Amino acid sequence: MDYMRNNNLQARLRRAVGQFWKYCLVGASGFIINLLVFSIMVSGFDAHYWIAGTVSFAVAVTNNFILNRYWTFGSSERDVFSQATRFLVISITSWALNMMLLRLFIEDGNLNQYVAQAIAIGMVTVLNFTGNKLWSFRQPTAR
């Protein structure tokens, strides 16, 4: 019995590690999209970093939801709206933290706004993965 329990735990751990790496790749694509849109907004449209950060967040989060739903977590949940709502709650929480960090780094820390955005995004990644794995894309438990 312990052998089976150990194998099950090892399989779950391997799956979680695989999901984390996929999540990181999706996050990298979101990171690039976020910084690209942020740069276009700031440099091309002379947008304030707050507006640029919000727009770039919205574009990146849409990309990330689609890729994480179908590729990272392989979700088959039929209620896409509820899942997207949970994903959005996690994302908005992360956005709020990101914006607080962005303000802190730029206005109090005198960091370049691009460097500040890159650091802030990196810092909220753990919150995103944990929330999305455990809530947004949770797998039904076998009973």
N, C-alpha and C positions, 0 to 999 in steps of 0.2 A: 504494500500500500504506500509506504514512504517513497519507494522508487517511482511509482506513478505520479505521486504528488510532486516530487522533485522534477520529473520530466515535464509536467504541466507548467510548473513555475519557470523552468528554463525556456520552454517554448513561448510563454507569455513575455518573458524578458527579451528574448530574441526579437519577437514581434514589436515590442515597444521600442527597442533600439533601432530597428529598421524604420519604424514610423518616425522616430526622431530625426534620422538622417534625411528621409524624404521631406519632413517638415522643414528642416534646415535648407534644403534645396529650394523648396517652394518659398521659404522666407527670403532666400537670396534673390530669387526673381522678384519678389515683392519689394525688397530693399532697393534693387536696381531701378525698378519702376518708380518707387517712391522718390528716390533721389533725382531721377530724370525729370519727373513731373515737377518736383520742387524746384529744380534748376531752371526749367522752362518758365515756370510761374515767376520766379524771382528775377531772372536775367532777361527773359523775353517780354514779360508783361509788367515788370517793376512792382510785383505784388509784395505786400508785407509778408514777412515770414509766417505769421499766424494764418493768413489765408492760404499761402502756398503749402504750409504743413497740413492744413485741413483737406485741401483738394488732393494733394499727393497721397494722403492717407486713404481717402475714399477710393481712388483708383487702385491702389495697391491692395486694399482689403477685398475688393471685388475679385481681383486676380487670385488672391490667396484662398478665398472661400471655394472657388470653383476647383482649383488644383488640389486643395486639401480634401475636399469632399470626395472627389472621384479617384484621386491617385494616392494620397498619403494614407487616408483612413478607409478608403474603399466603402464609403457609406452607402447603404441600400435603404436608408430610412425614406419612407414615402413622403412624409410631411416635410418637404424641403423648406417651407416657410418657417416652421418652428425651429428647424435646425439653423436656418439663416439668421433667425432672430437671436438665438443663443450665441451664435458666432458674432453677431453684431454687438451684443452686450459686452462680450469679452473684448472685442475690438475697440469699442468706445471707451471702455475702462483703460485699455492700453493707450489709446489716443490721448486721453486726459493726462495720464502719467507722462506720456511722451511730450505733450505740450508744456507741462510744468517743468520737466527737465530741460526742454529747449529754451524756455524763458530764463531759467536759472543759469544755464551754460552761456547764453548769449548776453544777457543783461547784467548778470552778477559776475560771471566768469570771464567775460570779454572774449569768448571763443568765436572763431569764424562760424557763420551760420551753417555752412555745409558740414563742417567738422562736428558741430553741435548736433545737427540732425542725425548724422551717422552714428554718433555715440549714443544718443537717446534711443534710436531704433534698436541698437544692439542690446541695450539694457532692458527693454521690455519684452524681448523674445522669450525668456523663460516663463513669464506670466502668460503670454499667449499660448505657448505649447501646453502648459499644464491645464489651463482653463479649457482649451479646445479638446484636448484628449479626454479629460474627465467629464466634460459637460456637453460641449457642442456636438462632438462626434462619438459620444459614449456608445459602447457596444452593449447590447443586452447581455445580462449575466445568465449563464446556464444554471439551472436549478436542479 
